[in-house]
Amino acid sequence: MEDESVTEYSTQFEQKRIIVKGAFWTYFGHFILVTSSLFTNILLARLLDKDNWGVFSLVLSLVSFFSAFSDVGFNYTIQHKLASSIDKRASAVKRIVGVLLRYKLFLLVLATVILLFLAGTDVLTNLFKVENGTIYFVVGAVFFLFFNIMGTFDSVFLGLKQFRDSSLTLSVYHVLRLFLSSLLVFFGFGISGAIVGFVIALAITTAIQIYFLRSFLTLAGRADESLMNQFSYGFNIGLASMAMNILLYTDSVTIGLLVNATAVGFYRIASGIATAAGGAIGVINKVLFPIFSSESDKKKSTVQFNRSLKYAVIFSIPAFVGLAVVSDVLVGVFFGVQYAESSLPLIILSYSVFDTVFTGILVAYLAAKKHTAIVGQTAAAITIMNVILNVVLINYLGFIGAAVASVFVRIVMFLTLYLWAKAKIGLSIDWSIFKQPIASSAIMLLALILVKTYVPISYSLELVNLVKFSLYVVVGIISYFGPAYVFGFNIFGFGKKAYELLFS
């Protein structure tokens, strides 16, 4: 019994160590992503006027929208099969991913050819009424190809639990695209230059990925099982992933069709900030997915789920509240008064910061336990709901309606998945973990309202406004974590444990 107890403790310690180290590198990469994306959007939004920024945002939204249809589960299949495989030798990895990579790259090339045809024949230009849009959509199709190849190779990193290599390569991409796209726009290449900068950054990053994964990559060989058996797992979770991407970008595409490209630019600023903020916390799901996949004991898995959720809500709830309060200041200071219309949708979309984590952990858990059918079916259903709501609400509320639709369907998705998981597999959420972050966030809300009242900020990118905005951030952090500590969250103990696990 003592040996079993020691073994169990060692296993739990190792799982915690993997989570913390994986989270460290994943958060490191995402910090680079968030900061570089923010600066990229700020620079390009200011270098391009709001109309050209809208066209650029529309092209990128279309790329992301079509990317949702290009995977249909292959990336998740690769990641899950590698994460759940004991044998991580190069020869074993090649057997797992070889055939899947071959089919995935075939689909990507086919999709790229279709996009090039739609762009070259001016179908997209006429559909979205973009003046001289042919070249923008053609370059966007090339970006689509490299963007999805990079994402496929990243799924191999994650399946192998090589979180450091994943974060470092993605960081290279986001830093390169910041400098290259801004430089090309600065020298007069406009929208095309911005997209080409993204493409060059992707090409360099993909080359680096191939170098790191050179021992594991092949397009040859035969699978150990039929493609349908391999694909059966990934299809449903791929359907869910596709639906979530459609949720993110259907809004922008519908706004482009029903309003105009300039409105897309306003909405993408709001959506981009909310997505980046949510992703800054939600990247932990990338680490938790392979960990959940490795644990077969139901009771231990439930404990892992609630432990992960506990620390996620500690950070996601105040992030959601804080972003909603300072949304107008954030947009005005960093993007300028010409983008002030982005503030209201940002207030609404700030909910997605919390939802990205909350629903994301639930989806990761269900996917890791192979309950992918309910995830895929629910995601497909709310995607249809989202499209209908977008068409209706955008007609009545303008692009603000897209934000309302997005938040509503996110709530519906979580409730559906949780009620199913509770009824079918006995998964229960420890709701008591919400008390402390909600109470602390309420205090933070009052503190931020007060500081906004007595320390107003003018909407310009000047040093004095940056200092004042930094004050807002500091006040938010202190007014949240101070009460949180009083309410029982041992900040120093949490930091000490994380440090020990990270450097053990």
HUPEPE-V247422 format. One record per residue. N is the residue number from 0. RES is the residue in one letter. PHI is phi in whole degrees, 0 to 359 (NA if undefined). D_FIRST is the distance of its C-alpha to the first C-alpha in Angstrom with 1 decimal. Layout:
n=N res=RES phi=PHI d_first=D_FIRST
n=N res=RES phi=PHI d_first=D_FIRST
//
This chain:
n=0 res=M phi=NA d_first=0.0
n=1 res=E phi=294 d_first=3.8
n=2 res=D phi=295 d_first=5.4
n=3 res=E phi=296 d_first=5.0
n=4 res=S phi=296 d_first=6.1
n=5 res=V phi=295 d_first=8.6
n=6 res=T phi=296 d_first=9.8
n=7 res=E phi=297 d_first=10.4
n=8 res=Y phi=297 d_first=12.2
n=9 res=S phi=297 d_first=14.2
n=10 res=T phi=295 d_first=15.2
n=11 res=Q phi=297 d_first=16.4
n=12 res=F phi=297 d_first=18.2
n=13 res=E phi=295 d_first=19.8
n=14 res=Q phi=297 d_first=21.0
n=15 res=K phi=298 d_first=22.5
n=16 res=R phi=297 d_first=24.1
n=17 res=I phi=296 d_first=25.7
n=18 res=I phi=298 d_first=26.9
n=19 res=V phi=292 d_first=28.4
n=20 res=K phi=294 d_first=30.0
n=21 res=G phi=297 d_first=31.2
n=22 res=A phi=296 d_first=32.6
n=23 res=F phi=302 d_first=34.3
n=24 res=W phi=290 d_first=36.2
n=25 res=T phi=293 d_first=36.8
n=26 res=Y phi=291 d_first=38.2
n=27 res=F phi=301 d_first=40.2
n=28 res=G phi=297 d_first=41.8
n=29 res=H phi=288 d_first=42.4
n=30 res=F phi=299 d_first=44.0
n=31 res=I phi=298 d_first=46.4
n=32 res=L phi=300 d_first=46.9
n=33 res=V phi=296 d_first=47.7
n=34 res=T phi=294 d_first=50.0
n=35 res=S phi=291 d_first=51.8
n=36 res=S phi=295 d_first=52.2
n=37 res=L phi=298 d_first=53.6
n=38 res=F phi=293 d_first=56.0
n=39 res=T phi=299 d_first=56.9
n=40 res=N phi=296 d_first=57.8
n=41 res=I phi=297 d_first=59.6
n=42 res=L phi=296 d_first=61.7
n=43 res=L phi=291 d_first=62.5
n=44 res=A phi=296 d_first=63.3
n=45 res=R phi=275 d_first=65.7
n=46 res=L phi=287 d_first=67.2
n=47 res=L phi=268 d_first=67.8
n=48 res=D phi=283 d_first=69.6
n=49 res=K phi=297 d_first=67.9
n=50 res=D phi=288 d_first=69.5
n=51 res=N phi=292 d_first=68.3
n=52 res=W phi=299 d_first=64.9
n=53 res=G phi=297 d_first=64.8
n=54 res=V phi=296 d_first=65.7
n=55 res=F phi=301 d_first=63.1
n=56 res=S phi=296 d_first=60.4
n=57 res=L phi=296 d_first=61.6
n=58 res=V phi=299 d_first=61.3
n=59 res=L phi=295 d_first=57.7
n=60 res=S phi=295 d_first=56.8
n=61 res=L phi=296 d_first=58.2
n=62 res=V phi=300 d_first=56.2
n=63 res=S phi=293 d_first=52.9
n=64 res=F phi=296 d_first=54.0
n=65 res=F phi=289 d_first=54.7
n=66 res=S phi=297 d_first=51.5
n=67 res=A phi=298 d_first=49.6
n=68 res=F phi=268 d_first=51.2
n=69 res=S phi=268 d_first=50.7
n=70 res=D phi=256 d_first=46.9
n=71 res=V phi=42 d_first=46.0
n=72 res=G phi=107 d_first=42.4
n=73 res=F phi=298 d_first=42.6
n=74 res=N phi=297 d_first=41.1
n=75 res=Y phi=291 d_first=38.1
n=76 res=T phi=297 d_first=37.6
n=77 res=I phi=301 d_first=37.6
n=78 res=Q phi=296 d_first=35.2
n=79 res=H phi=293 d_first=32.7
n=80 res=K phi=294 d_first=32.8
n=81 res=L phi=289 d_first=32.3
n=82 res=A phi=295 d_first=29.5
n=83 res=S phi=269 d_first=27.5
n=84 res=S phi=273 d_first=28.3
n=85 res=I phi=283 d_first=25.9
n=86 res=D phi=275 d_first=28.9
n=87 res=K phi=250 d_first=31.0
n=88 res=R phi=293 d_first=33.4
n=89 res=A phi=303 d_first=37.1
n=90 res=S phi=295 d_first=38.0
n=91 res=A phi=291 d_first=35.2
n=92 res=V phi=298 d_first=36.2
n=93 res=K phi=299 d_first=39.8
n=94 res=R phi=296 d_first=39.1
n=95 res=I phi=287 d_first=37.4
n=96 res=V phi=259 d_first=40.1
n=97 res=G phi=305 d_first=43.2
n=98 res=V phi=294 d_first=44.7
n=99 res=L phi=298 d_first=43.6
n=100 res=L phi=296 d_first=45.4
n=101 res=R phi=297 d_first=48.4
n=102 res=Y phi=291 d_first=48.8
n=103 res=K phi=297 d_first=48.0
n=104 res=L phi=294 d_first=50.7
n=105 res=F phi=297 d_first=53.2
n=106 res=L phi=298 d_first=52.7
n=107 res=L phi=296 d_first=53.2
n=108 res=V phi=296 d_first=56.4
n=109 res=L phi=298 d_first=57.7
n=110 res=A phi=296 d_first=57.0
n=111 res=T phi=294 d_first=58.7
n=112 res=V phi=298 d_first=61.8
n=113 res=I phi=297 d_first=62.1
n=114 res=L phi=297 d_first=61.8
n=115 res=L phi=297 d_first=64.4
n=116 res=F phi=295 d_first=66.7
n=117 res=L phi=297 d_first=66.4
n=118 res=A phi=286 d_first=67.0
n=119 res=G phi=292 d_first=69.9
n=120 res=T phi=266 d_first=71.7
n=121 res=D phi=65 d_first=71.6
n=122 res=V phi=297 d_first=69.7
n=123 res=L phi=291 d_first=67.2
n=124 res=T phi=300 d_first=70.1
n=125 res=N phi=287 d_first=72.1
n=126 res=L phi=296 d_first=69.2
n=127 res=F phi=258 d_first=68.2
n=128 res=K phi=55 d_first=71.8
n=129 res=V phi=258 d_first=70.9
n=130 res=E phi=293 d_first=74.0
n=131 res=N phi=54 d_first=73.9
n=132 res=G phi=277 d_first=70.3
n=133 res=T phi=304 d_first=70.3
n=134 res=I phi=296 d_first=69.3
n=135 res=Y phi=295 d_first=66.5
n=136 res=F phi=287 d_first=64.9
n=137 res=V phi=294 d_first=65.4
n=138 res=V phi=297 d_first=63.6
n=139 res=G phi=298 d_first=61.0
n=140 res=A phi=294 d_first=60.4
n=141 res=V phi=294 d_first=59.7
n=142 res=F phi=301 d_first=57.3
n=143 res=F phi=305 d_first=55.5
n=144 res=L phi=297 d_first=54.9
n=145 res=F phi=294 d_first=53.5
n=146 res=F phi=299 d_first=51.5
n=147 res=N phi=281 d_first=49.6
n=148 res=I phi=295 d_first=49.1
n=149 res=M phi=300 d_first=47.5
n=150 res=G phi=296 d_first=45.2
n=151 res=T phi=294 d_first=44.2
n=152 res=F phi=295 d_first=43.3
n=153 res=D phi=294 d_first=41.3
n=154 res=S phi=295 d_first=39.1
n=155 res=V phi=293 d_first=38.2
n=156 res=F phi=305 d_first=37.2
n=157 res=L phi=292 d_first=35.0
n=158 res=G phi=296 d_first=33.4
n=159 res=L phi=277 d_first=32.6
n=160 res=K phi=61 d_first=31.3
n=161 res=Q phi=267 d_first=34.1
n=162 res=F phi=294 d_first=34.8
n=163 res=R phi=297 d_first=36.7
n=164 res=D phi=296 d_first=39.1
n=165 res=S phi=299 d_first=39.6
n=166 res=S phi=294 d_first=40.4
n=167 res=L phi=294 d_first=42.7
n=168 res=T phi=292 d_first=44.7
n=169 res=L phi=293 d_first=45.2
n=170 res=S phi=296 d_first=46.2
n=171 res=V phi=302 d_first=48.8
n=172 res=Y phi=299 d_first=50.2
n=173 res=H phi=291 d_first=50.5
n=174 res=V phi=290 d_first=52.2
n=175 res=L phi=296 d_first=54.5
n=176 res=R phi=293 d_first=55.6
n=177 res=L phi=301 d_first=56.4
n=178 res=F phi=286 d_first=58.8
n=179 res=L phi=291 d_first=60.2
n=180 res=S phi=293 d_first=61.0
n=181 res=S phi=296 d_first=62.4
n=182 res=L phi=296 d_first=64.5
n=183 res=L phi=293 d_first=66.0
n=184 res=V phi=292 d_first=66.9
n=185 res=F phi=301 d_first=68.4
n=186 res=F phi=272 d_first=70.6
n=187 res=G phi=96 d_first=72.0
n=188 res=F phi=272 d_first=70.0
n=189 res=G phi=60 d_first=69.0
n=190 res=I phi=299 d_first=66.6
n=191 res=S phi=300 d_first=66.6
n=192 res=G phi=298 d_first=65.8
n=193 res=A phi=297 d_first=62.8
n=194 res=I phi=290 d_first=61.4
n=195 res=V phi=299 d_first=62.2
n=196 res=G phi=301 d_first=60.3
n=197 res=F phi=296 d_first=57.2
n=198 res=V phi=295 d_first=57.8
n=199 res=I phi=298 d_first=58.2
n=200 res=A phi=299 d_first=55.0
n=201 res=L phi=294 d_first=53.1
n=202 res=A phi=299 d_first=54.6
n=203 res=I phi=295 d_first=53.6
n=204 res=T phi=296 d_first=50.0
n=205 res=T phi=298 d_first=49.7
n=206 res=A phi=298 d_first=50.9
n=207 res=I phi=294 d_first=48.2
n=208 res=Q phi=300 d_first=45.5
n=209 res=I phi=299 d_first=46.8
n=210 res=Y phi=297 d_first=46.7
n=211 res=F phi=294 d_first=43.0
n=212 res=L phi=259 d_first=42.0
n=213 res=R phi=303 d_first=44.5
n=214 res=S phi=281 d_first=41.8
n=215 res=F phi=248 d_first=40.4
n=216 res=L phi=263 d_first=43.5
n=217 res=T phi=201 d_first=45.6
n=218 res=L phi=248 d_first=47.9
n=219 res=A phi=259 d_first=48.0
n=220 res=G phi=93 d_first=45.8
n=221 res=R phi=244 d_first=44.6
n=222 res=A phi=281 d_first=41.7
n=223 res=D phi=285 d_first=38.9
n=224 res=E phi=220 d_first=39.5
n=225 res=S phi=294 d_first=42.5
n=226 res=L phi=299 d_first=43.5
n=227 res=M phi=296 d_first=43.3
n=228 res=N phi=294 d_first=39.6
n=229 res=Q phi=293 d_first=38.9
n=230 res=F phi=280 d_first=41.2
n=231 res=S phi=299 d_first=39.8
n=232 res=Y phi=291 d_first=36.9
n=233 res=G phi=288 d_first=39.1
n=234 res=F phi=299 d_first=42.1
n=235 res=N phi=293 d_first=40.9
n=236 res=I phi=289 d_first=39.2
n=237 res=G phi=294 d_first=42.3
n=238 res=L phi=298 d_first=44.4
n=239 res=A phi=294 d_first=42.6
n=240 res=S phi=298 d_first=43.1
n=241 res=M phi=300 d_first=46.7
n=242 res=A phi=296 d_first=47.2
n=243 res=M phi=294 d_first=45.8
n=244 res=N phi=293 d_first=48.2
n=245 res=I phi=295 d_first=51.0
n=246 res=L phi=302 d_first=50.2
n=247 res=L phi=290 d_first=50.6
n=248 res=Y phi=242 d_first=53.8
n=249 res=T phi=300 d_first=55.5
n=250 res=D phi=306 d_first=56.7
n=251 res=S phi=294 d_first=58.5
n=252 res=V phi=295 d_first=60.0
n=253 res=T phi=294 d_first=61.3
n=254 res=I phi=299 d_first=62.7
n=255 res=G phi=298 d_first=64.5
n=256 res=L phi=284 d_first=65.9
n=257 res=L phi=265 d_first=66.9
n=258 res=V phi=245 d_first=67.8
n=259 res=N phi=192 d_first=68.2
n=260 res=A phi=294 d_first=66.5
n=261 res=T phi=298 d_first=67.1
n=262 res=A phi=296 d_first=65.0
n=263 res=V phi=299 d_first=62.2
n=264 res=G phi=299 d_first=62.3
n=265 res=F phi=301 d_first=62.0
n=266 res=Y phi=293 d_first=59.1
n=267 res=R phi=292 d_first=57.2
n=268 res=I phi=296 d_first=57.3
n=269 res=A phi=296 d_first=55.6
n=270 res=S phi=295 d_first=53.2
n=271 res=G phi=295 d_first=52.4
n=272 res=I phi=295 d_first=51.6
n=273 res=A phi=296 d_first=49.4
n=274 res=T phi=295 d_first=47.6
n=275 res=A phi=295 d_first=47.1
n=276 res=A phi=295 d_first=45.8
n=277 res=G phi=293 d_first=43.4
n=278 res=G phi=293 d_first=42.3
n=279 res=A phi=299 d_first=41.7
n=280 res=I phi=260 d_first=38.8
n=281 res=G phi=287 d_first=38.0
n=282 res=V phi=297 d_first=37.4
n=283 res=I phi=302 d_first=33.8
n=284 res=N phi=298 d_first=33.7
n=285 res=K phi=295 d_first=34.4
n=286 res=V phi=278 d_first=31.2
n=287 res=L phi=290 d_first=29.1
n=288 res=F phi=303 d_first=30.3
n=289 res=P phi=293 d_first=28.6
n=290 res=I phi=291 d_first=25.4
n=291 res=F phi=301 d_first=25.5
n=292 res=S phi=294 d_first=26.3
n=293 res=S phi=277 d_first=23.2
n=294 res=E phi=262 d_first=20.7
n=295 res=S phi=262 d_first=20.4
n=296 res=D phi=287 d_first=18.1
n=297 res=K phi=296 d_first=20.7
n=298 res=K phi=296 d_first=19.0
n=299 res=K phi=294 d_first=18.1
n=300 res=S phi=296 d_first=21.6
n=301 res=T phi=295 d_first=23.2
n=302 res=V phi=297 d_first=21.5
n=303 res=Q phi=302 d_first=22.8
n=304 res=F phi=300 d_first=26.2
n=305 res=N phi=290 d_first=26.7
n=306 res=R phi=295 d_first=25.6
n=307 res=S phi=296 d_first=28.1
n=308 res=L phi=294 d_first=30.7
n=309 res=K phi=303 d_first=30.3
n=310 res=Y phi=285 d_first=31.3
n=311 res=A phi=292 d_first=33.9
n=312 res=V phi=287 d_first=35.8
n=313 res=I phi=301 d_first=35.9
n=314 res=F phi=259 d_first=38.1
n=315 res=S phi=282 d_first=39.8
n=316 res=I phi=295 d_first=41.3
n=317 res=P phi=295 d_first=43.3
n=318 res=A phi=295 d_first=44.3
n=319 res=F phi=298 d_first=45.7
n=320 res=V phi=293 d_first=47.6
n=321 res=G phi=298 d_first=48.8
n=322 res=L phi=296 d_first=50.2
n=323 res=A phi=298 d_first=52.0
n=324 res=V phi=289 d_first=53.7
n=325 res=V phi=258 d_first=54.9
n=326 res=S phi=302 d_first=55.7
n=327 res=D phi=295 d_first=59.4
n=328 res=V phi=293 d_first=59.3
n=329 res=L phi=300 d_first=57.0
n=330 res=V phi=294 d_first=59.3
n=331 res=G phi=296 d_first=62.5
n=332 res=V phi=289 d_first=61.7
n=333 res=F phi=273 d_first=60.1
n=334 res=F phi=257 d_first=61.9
n=335 res=G phi=105 d_first=65.2
n=336 res=V phi=294 d_first=67.1
n=337 res=Q phi=292 d_first=68.2
n=338 res=Y phi=253 d_first=64.6
n=339 res=A phi=301 d_first=64.4
n=340 res=E phi=294 d_first=64.2
n=341 res=S phi=283 d_first=60.6
n=342 res=S phi=295 d_first=59.5
n=343 res=L phi=296 d_first=59.4
n=344 res=P phi=298 d_first=57.3
n=345 res=L phi=294 d_first=54.9
n=346 res=I phi=302 d_first=54.4
n=347 res=I phi=292 d_first=53.6
n=348 res=L phi=286 d_first=51.4
n=349 res=S phi=301 d_first=49.4
n=350 res=Y phi=302 d_first=47.2
n=351 res=S phi=296 d_first=45.9
n=352 res=V phi=299 d_first=44.2
n=353 res=F phi=289 d_first=41.8
n=354 res=D phi=295 d_first=41.8
n=355 res=T phi=304 d_first=41.0
n=356 res=V phi=279 d_first=37.6
n=357 res=F phi=297 d_first=36.9
n=358 res=T phi=290 d_first=37.9
n=359 res=G phi=300 d_first=36.8
n=360 res=I phi=294 d_first=33.1
n=361 res=L phi=297 d_first=33.4
n=362 res=V phi=295 d_first=35.2
n=363 res=A phi=299 d_first=32.7
n=364 res=Y phi=295 d_first=29.8
n=365 res=L phi=297 d_first=31.7
n=366 res=A phi=294 d_first=33.0
n=367 res=A phi=296 d_first=29.6
n=368 res=K phi=268 d_first=28.4
n=369 res=K phi=68 d_first=31.6
n=370 res=H phi=268 d_first=33.3
n=371 res=T phi=275 d_first=36.4
n=372 res=A phi=298 d_first=39.0
n=373 res=I phi=294 d_first=39.0
n=374 res=V phi=295 d_first=39.1
n=375 res=G phi=296 d_first=42.0
n=376 res=Q phi=295 d_first=43.9
n=377 res=T phi=295 d_first=43.7
n=378 res=A phi=298 d_first=44.7
n=379 res=A phi=296 d_first=47.6
n=380 res=A phi=295 d_first=48.8
n=381 res=I phi=285 d_first=48.8
n=382 res=T phi=294 d_first=50.5
n=383 res=I phi=298 d_first=53.4
n=384 res=M phi=300 d_first=53.4
n=385 res=N phi=296 d_first=53.5
n=386 res=V phi=299 d_first=56.5
n=387 res=I phi=298 d_first=58.4
n=388 res=L phi=297 d_first=57.7
n=389 res=N phi=299 d_first=58.8
n=390 res=V phi=299 d_first=62.1
n=391 res=V phi=290 d_first=62.8
n=392 res=L phi=287 d_first=61.7
n=393 res=I phi=294 d_first=63.2
n=394 res=N phi=295 d_first=66.5
n=395 res=Y phi=266 d_first=66.4
n=396 res=L phi=246 d_first=64.6
n=397 res=G phi=72 d_first=65.1
n=398 res=F phi=290 d_first=62.2
n=399 res=I phi=296 d_first=60.6
n=400 res=G phi=299 d_first=59.9
n=401 res=A phi=295 d_first=57.6
n=402 res=A phi=293 d_first=55.3
n=403 res=V phi=298 d_first=55.3
n=404 res=A phi=298 d_first=54.5
n=405 res=S phi=299 d_first=51.7
n=406 res=V phi=293 d_first=49.9
n=407 res=F phi=299 d_first=50.5
n=408 res=V phi=289 d_first=48.9
n=409 res=R phi=295 d_first=45.9
n=410 res=I phi=296 d_first=45.2
n=411 res=V phi=299 d_first=45.8
n=412 res=M phi=296 d_first=43.3
n=413 res=F phi=299 d_first=40.5
n=414 res=L phi=300 d_first=41.1
n=415 res=T phi=296 d_first=41.3
n=416 res=L phi=293 d_first=38.0
n=417 res=Y phi=292 d_first=36.0
n=418 res=L phi=297 d_first=37.4
n=419 res=W phi=294 d_first=36.6
n=420 res=A phi=297 d_first=33.0
n=421 res=K phi=292 d_first=32.5
n=422 res=A phi=282 d_first=34.1
n=423 res=K phi=266 d_first=32.8
n=424 res=I phi=237 d_first=29.3
n=425 res=G phi=72 d_first=28.4
n=426 res=L phi=284 d_first=28.4
n=427 res=S phi=233 d_first=29.1
n=428 res=I phi=265 d_first=30.4
n=429 res=D phi=277 d_first=29.6
n=430 res=W phi=293 d_first=33.3
n=431 res=S phi=295 d_first=32.8
n=432 res=I phi=291 d_first=32.3
n=433 res=F phi=273 d_first=36.0
n=434 res=K phi=300 d_first=37.3
n=435 res=Q phi=296 d_first=37.2
n=436 res=P phi=294 d_first=38.6
n=437 res=I phi=291 d_first=41.4
n=438 res=A phi=297 d_first=42.4
n=439 res=S phi=293 d_first=42.5
n=440 res=S phi=292 d_first=44.4
n=441 res=A phi=297 d_first=47.0
n=442 res=I phi=294 d_first=47.7
n=443 res=M phi=299 d_first=48.0
n=444 res=L phi=302 d_first=50.4
n=445 res=L phi=297 d_first=52.7
n=446 res=A phi=296 d_first=52.6
n=447 res=L phi=291 d_first=53.5
n=448 res=I phi=298 d_first=56.4
n=449 res=L phi=296 d_first=57.8
n=450 res=V phi=292 d_first=57.7
n=451 res=K phi=293 d_first=59.3
n=452 res=T phi=291 d_first=62.0
n=453 res=Y phi=261 d_first=62.9
n=454 res=V phi=230 d_first=62.2
n=455 res=P phi=292 d_first=63.7
n=456 res=I phi=237 d_first=63.6
n=457 res=S phi=276 d_first=66.4
n=458 res=Y phi=274 d_first=65.4
n=459 res=S phi=207 d_first=66.1
n=460 res=L phi=276 d_first=64.1
n=461 res=E phi=243 d_first=65.4
n=462 res=L phi=302 d_first=63.6
n=463 res=V phi=297 d_first=64.1
n=464 res=N phi=287 d_first=62.5
n=465 res=L phi=294 d_first=59.5
n=466 res=V phi=295 d_first=59.1
n=467 res=K phi=296 d_first=59.3
n=468 res=F phi=296 d_first=56.8
n=469 res=S phi=299 d_first=54.4
n=470 res=L phi=297 d_first=54.9
n=471 res=Y phi=304 d_first=53.9
n=472 res=V phi=297 d_first=50.6
n=473 res=V phi=297 d_first=49.9
n=474 res=V phi=300 d_first=50.8
n=475 res=G phi=299 d_first=48.5
n=476 res=I phi=295 d_first=45.5
n=477 res=I phi=293 d_first=46.1
n=478 res=S phi=288 d_first=46.9
n=479 res=Y phi=266 d_first=43.7
n=480 res=F phi=286 d_first=41.0
n=481 res=G phi=299 d_first=42.6
n=482 res=P phi=298 d_first=42.1
n=483 res=A phi=300 d_first=38.8
n=484 res=Y phi=294 d_first=37.6
n=485 res=V phi=295 d_first=39.1
n=486 res=F phi=281 d_first=37.4
n=487 res=G phi=121 d_first=33.9
n=488 res=F phi=275 d_first=33.4
n=489 res=N phi=281 d_first=32.4
n=490 res=I phi=299 d_first=34.4
n=491 res=F phi=290 d_first=33.8
n=492 res=G phi=295 d_first=30.1
n=493 res=F phi=299 d_first=30.0
n=494 res=G phi=295 d_first=32.2
n=495 res=K phi=295 d_first=30.2
n=496 res=K phi=297 d_first=26.9
n=497 res=A phi=299 d_first=28.9
n=498 res=Y phi=297 d_first=30.5
n=499 res=E phi=296 d_first=27.3
n=500 res=L phi=291 d_first=25.8
n=501 res=L phi=292 d_first=29.2
n=502 res=F phi=254 d_first=29.8
n=503 res=S phi=284 d_first=26.3
//
